[in-house]
Amino acid sequence: MAEKRIIVKSGWHYRNNCPVTLFLKEELKRAKLIEEKEDKEVALQMKKNGRGTFLFWIIKDLSPGEEKRYLLIPQKGKVFSENKGVEILKKESNLEIRIGEKVFSRYYYNESIVRPYLWPITDEEGRNLTRAPASPGNPEKFDHIHHRSCWIAHGDVNGVDNWSEEEKHGYQIHKGFREIISGPVFGEIEAKNYWTDKDRKKILEEERTIRIYNLVIPRIIDFEINFRATEGDVKFGDTKEGGILSIRVNPLINADKNGVIENTYGGMYEKETWGKRAHWCDYSGPIQGEEVGLSIFDHPLNFRYPTYWHVRNYGLMTANPFALSYYYNDSRRDGSYILTRGKNLIFRYRLFLHKGNARKGRVKEAYHNYINPPEIVVV
């Protein structure tokens, strides 16, 4: 492949620490990416598929109406490696996720737990933004022990409770990793899970992709949850007890203490956000002397976009598009959905960790980076 010039146009939005993706319809084994104006190499990561090559990098700073020009140069030697980027290391009971050689999170998936989850979720100073999970080694007493930091679940899947850990609950059984990737731009976990009833009989299959970007401030994690109705029709029932992506925040920033909940429209706290539709929802507050926060971004391709939110002042924030009868307090509103045998239902979300509250953390701009990325032109 010959050298290519790549132009990234910011459009109407400020691009700060913005992950971008370019697909080339040709196979590329190694290359380096040079930012022309500064004559500086930029961290580049590549991923092949059957039709060509995906290129990934991060735009650090680009003002509205501006553009950046790059040279993509094929290489025979090693690709760019300024640091170790995002490393994912397999441990005895979890995957350890490191950003810049510091532990950021761990993905727990072994047979001793009911459902896989991420814990902790930390900022660059090591502050944990989510609540510790209940465990034999954790003496604290918790409400809602099934709220395990950052997790995926739903309380009515063909009538099975795959949300709580009460009697007769369902399971999410880890069946293996399709891929575990470390890299200079991102690390990625691709896992396969079976959702089952209380007797561990399979109801559906789930393919879960978690991509962690090599960023210090902010932190960004992308999720793709792909449900497959492999055993027959699957009914996602109308219940508020669930959330396709869920967070239980650090108790220090609970909104019934010192924290703040805010959504796209400026709705505040549980009263103005619970059961409401919004493109994103944010939880923020002071931890160890500094205000920090985290948002969940809904994707335009998701079912019932913009989603409804099951968010509580006691620390829960979860995207749940199914609980219409609860949100509207109307039993005639049925929010359930039937996924027919052989079909897929895919959800995509971004978890965004930031300094300050939603305004200071520039959540609105970060959301446009997610759903309205900059234009990329190859010349």
Residue pairs with C-beta under 8 A, 6 or more apart in sequence:
1 26
1 28
1 31
1 74
2 74
3 71
3 72
3 73
3 74
4 24
4 71
4 72
4 378
4 379
5 69
5 70
5 71
5 72
5 378
5 379
6 22
6 33
6 69
6 70
6 71
6 72
6 376
6 377
6 378
6 379
7 67
7 68
7 69
7 70
7 376
7 377
7 378
7 379
8 20
8 59
8 62
8 67
8 68
8 69
8 70
8 374
8 375
8 376
8 377
9 66
9 67
9 374
9 375
9 376
9 377
10 62
10 63
10 64
10 65
10 66
10 67
10 374
11 64
11 65
11 372
11 374
11 375
12 64
12 65
13 64
13 365
13 368
13 369
13 372
13 374
14 62
14 63
14 64
14 362
14 365
15 59
15 61
15 62
15 369
15 374
16 59
16 60
16 61
16 62
16 362
16 365
16 366
16 369
17 58
17 59
17 60
17 215
17 217
17 218
17 220
18 58
18 59
18 62
18 369
18 373
18 374
19 56
19 57
19 58
19 59
19 185
19 186
19 213
19 220
19 369
20 56
20 57
20 58
20 59
20 373
20 374
20 376
21 54
21 55
21 56
21 373
22 54
22 55
22 376
22 378
23 52
23 53
23 54
23 55
24 52
24 53
24 54
24 55
24 378
25 51
25 52
26 52
26 53
27 48
27 52
27 53
28 46
28 48
28 53
28 55
28 74
30 46
30 74
30 75
30 76
30 77
30 78
30 79
31 44
31 46
31 55
31 72
31 73
31 74
31 75
31 79
32 41
32 44
32 72
32 73
32 75
32 79
32 80
33 41
33 42
33 43
33 44
33 55
33 57
33 70
33 71
33 72
33 73
33 80
34 40
34 41
34 42
34 70
34 71
34 73
35 41
35 42
35 68
35 69
35 70
36 69
36 70
36 71
37 68
37 69
41 80
42 57
42 58
42 70
42 80
43 57
43 58
43 80
43 82
43 85
43 184
43 185
43 214
44 55
44 56
44 57
44 79
44 80
44 184
44 185
45 55
45 56
45 57
45 183
45 184
45 185
45 186
46 53
46 54
46 55
46 56
46 79
47 53
47 54
47 56
47 181
48 54
55 72
56 185
56 186
57 185
58 185
58 213
58 214
58 215
59 68
59 374
62 68
62 374
79 184
80 184
81 184
82 184
83 100
83 101
83 184
84 98
84 100
84 101
84 182
84 184
85 99
85 100
85 182
85 183
85 184
85 185
85 186
85 187
85 214
86 97
86 98
86 99
86 104
86 182
86 183
86 184
86 185
86 186
86 187
86 212
86 213
86 214
87 97
87 98
87 101
87 182
87 187
88 95
88 96
88 97
88 98
88 180
88 181
88 182
88 187
88 188
88 189
88 212
89 95
89 96
89 98
90 96
90 180
91 106
93 108
93 110
93 112
94 106
94 107
94 108
94 109
94 110
95 106
95 107
95 109
95 180
95 189
96 103
96 106
97 103
97 104
97 105
97 106
97 107
97 187
97 212
98 104
99 212
99 214
99 215
99 216
99 219
100 214
100 216
102 124
102 126
103 122
104 121
104 122
104 212
104 219
105 118
105 119
105 120
105 121
105 122
105 150
105 212
106 118
106 119
106 120
107 116
107 117
107 118
107 189
107 191
107 210
108 116
108 117
108 118
108 119
109 116
109 174
109 191
110 174
111 173
111 174
113 148
114 146
114 165
114 169
114 171
114 172
115 146
115 148
115 151
115 152
115 153
115 162
115 171
115 172
116 151
116 152
116 172
116 174
116 191
116 193
116 208
117 133
117 148
117 149
117 150
117 151
118 130
118 149
118 150
118 151
118 210
118 221
119 130
119 132
119 133
119 148
119 149
119 150
120 128
120 129
120 130
120 132
120 149
121 128
121 129
121 130
121 149
121 150
121 219
121 247
121 294
121 351
121 353
122 128
122 129
123 129
123 217
123 219
123 292
123 353
124 216
124 217
124 219
125 288
125 290
127 250
127 287
127 288
127 290
127 292
128 250
128 287
129 249
129 250
129 253
129 287
129 292
129 293
129 294
129 353
130 149
130 150
130 247
130 248
130 249
130 250
130 294
131 142
131 147
131 149
131 248
131 249
131 250
131 251
131 315
132 138
132 140
132 149
133 145
133 147
133 148
133 149
134 140
134 142
134 145
134 148
143 314
144 248
144 316
145 165
146 153
146 163
146 164
146 165
147 246
147 248
147 315
147 316
148 248
149 247
149 248
150 245
150 246
150 247
150 351
151 246
152 172
152 206
152 208
152 223
152 225
152 243
152 244
152 245
152 246
153 162
153 163
153 172
153 242
153 243
153 246
154 162
154 163
154 236
154 239
154 242
154 243
154 244
154 320
154 322
155 161
155 162
155 163
155 164
155 237
155 239
155 240
155 241
155 242
156 235
156 236
156 237
156 238
156 239
156 241
156 242
156 322
156 336
157 170
157 195
157 203
157 204
157 234
157 235
157 236
157 237
158 197
158 203
158 234
158 235
159 235
159 237
160 169
160 170
160 195
160 196
160 197
160 198
160 203
161 168
161 169
161 170
161 241
162 169
162 170
162 171
162 172
162 195
163 169
163 239
163 241
163 242
163 243
164 241
168 198
169 198
170 195
170 196
170 197
170 198
170 203
171 195
171 196
171 198
171 200
172 193
172 194
172 195
172 196
172 206
173 193
173 194
173 195
173 196
173 200
174 191
174 192
174 193
175 192
175 193
175 194
176 191
176 192
177 189
177 190
177 191
177 192
178 190
178 191
178 192
178 207
179 188
179 189
179 190
180 188
180 189
180 190
181 187
181 188
181 189
183 214
184 214
185 213
185 214
186 211
186 212
186 213
186 214
187 211
187 212
187 214
188 209
188 210
188 211
188 212
189 208
189 209
189 210
190 207
190 208
190 209
191 207
191 208
191 209
191 210
192 205
192 206
192 207
192 208
193 205
193 206
193 207
193 208
194 202
194 203
194 204
194 205
194 206
195 202
195 203
195 204
195 205
195 206
196 202
196 203
197 203
202 230
202 231
203 231
203 234
204 227
204 228
204 229
204 230
204 231
204 234
204 339
205 227
205 228
205 230
206 225
206 226
206 227
206 228
207 224
207 225
207 226
207 228
208 223
208 224
208 225
208 226
209 222
209 223
209 224
209 226
210 221
210 222
210 223
211 221
211 222
211 223
212 219
212 220
212 221
213 219
213 220
213 221
213 222
217 354
217 355
218 352
218 353
218 354
218 355
218 361
218 366
219 351
219 352
219 353
220 350
220 351
220 352
220 353
221 350
221 351
222 348
222 349
222 350
222 351
223 245
223 347
223 348
223 349
223 350
223 351
224 346
224 347
224 348
225 244
225 245
225 346
225 347
225 348
226 344
226 345
226 346
227 234
227 339
227 344
227 345
227 346
227 347
228 343
228 344
229 339
229 340
229 341
229 342
229 343
229 344
229 345
230 341
230 342
231 341
232 341
233 338
233 339
233 340
233 341
234 338
234 339
235 336
235 337
235 338
235 339
236 322
236 336
236 337
236 338
236 339
236 345
237 322
237 336
238 322
238 323
238 324
238 325
238 326
238 333
238 334
238 335
238 336
239 322
239 323
239 326
240 310
240 320
240 323
240 326
240 327
242 310
242 318
242 320
242 322
242 323
243 310
243 318
243 319
243 320
244 318
244 319
244 320
244 321
244 347
244 349
245 296
245 318
245 319
245 347
245 349
245 351
246 316
246 317
246 318
246 319
247 283
247 294
247 296
247 316
247 317
247 318
247 351
248 315
248 316
248 317
249 259
249 283
249 285
249 294
249 315
249 316
249 317
250 287
250 315
251 257
251 315
252 258
252 259
252 285
252 286
252 287
253 259
253 283
253 284
253 285
253 286
253 287
253 292
253 293
253 315
254 285
254 313
254 314
254 315
255 261
255 269
255 270
255 283
255 285
255 312
255 313
255 314
255 315
256 313
256 314
257 285
258 285
258 286
259 283
259 284
259 285
259 315
260 268
260 269
260 283
260 284
260 285
260 357
260 358
261 268
261 269
261 270
261 273
261 281
261 282
261 283
261 311
261 313
261 317
262 268
262 273
262 281
262 282
262 284
262 357
262 358
263 272
263 273
263 276
263 278
263 280
263 281
263 282
263 309
264 278
264 279
264 280
264 281
264 306
264 364
264 367
265 276
265 278
267 273
267 276
267 278
269 313
270 311
270 312
270 313
273 281
273 309
273 311
274 309
274 310
274 311
274 312
274 327
275 308
275 309
275 310
275 323
275 326
275 327
275 328
276 308
276 309
276 327
277 306
277 307
277 308
277 309
278 298
278 306
278 307
278 309
279 297
279 298
279 305
279 306
279 367
279 371
280 295
280 296
280 297
280 298
280 363
280 367
281 295
281 296
281 309
281 311
281 317
281 319
282 293
282 294
282 295
282 357
282 358
282 361
282 363
283 293
283 294
283 295
283 311
283 315
283 317
284 291
284 292
284 293
284 294
284 354
284 356
284 357
284 358
284 361
285 291
285 292
285 293
286 292
290 355
291 355
291 356
291 357
291 360
292 353
292 354
292 355
292 356
293 353
293 354
293 355
293 356
293 357
293 358
293 361
293 363
294 351
294 352
294 353
294 354
295 351
295 352
295 354
295 358
295 361
295 363
295 366
295 367
296 317
296 318
296 319
296 349
296 350
296 351
296 352
297 349
297 350
297 351
297 352
297 366
297 367
297 370
297 371
298 305
298 306
298 307
298 319
298 349
299 305
299 347
299 348
299 349
299 350
299 370
299 371
300 371
301 346
301 348
302 321
302 347
302 348
302 349
303 321
303 337
303 345
303 347
304 321
307 319
307 320
307 321
308 319
308 320
308 321
308 323
308 324
308 327
309 317
309 318
309 319
309 320
310 316
310 318
310 319
310 320
310 323
311 317
311 318
319 347
319 349
321 335
322 335
322 336
322 337
323 335
324 330
324 333
324 334
324 335
325 331
325 332
325 333
325 334
325 335
327 333
327 335
337 345
339 345
350 370
352 361
352 363
352 366
352 367
354 360
354 361
354 362
354 363
354 366
355 361
358 364
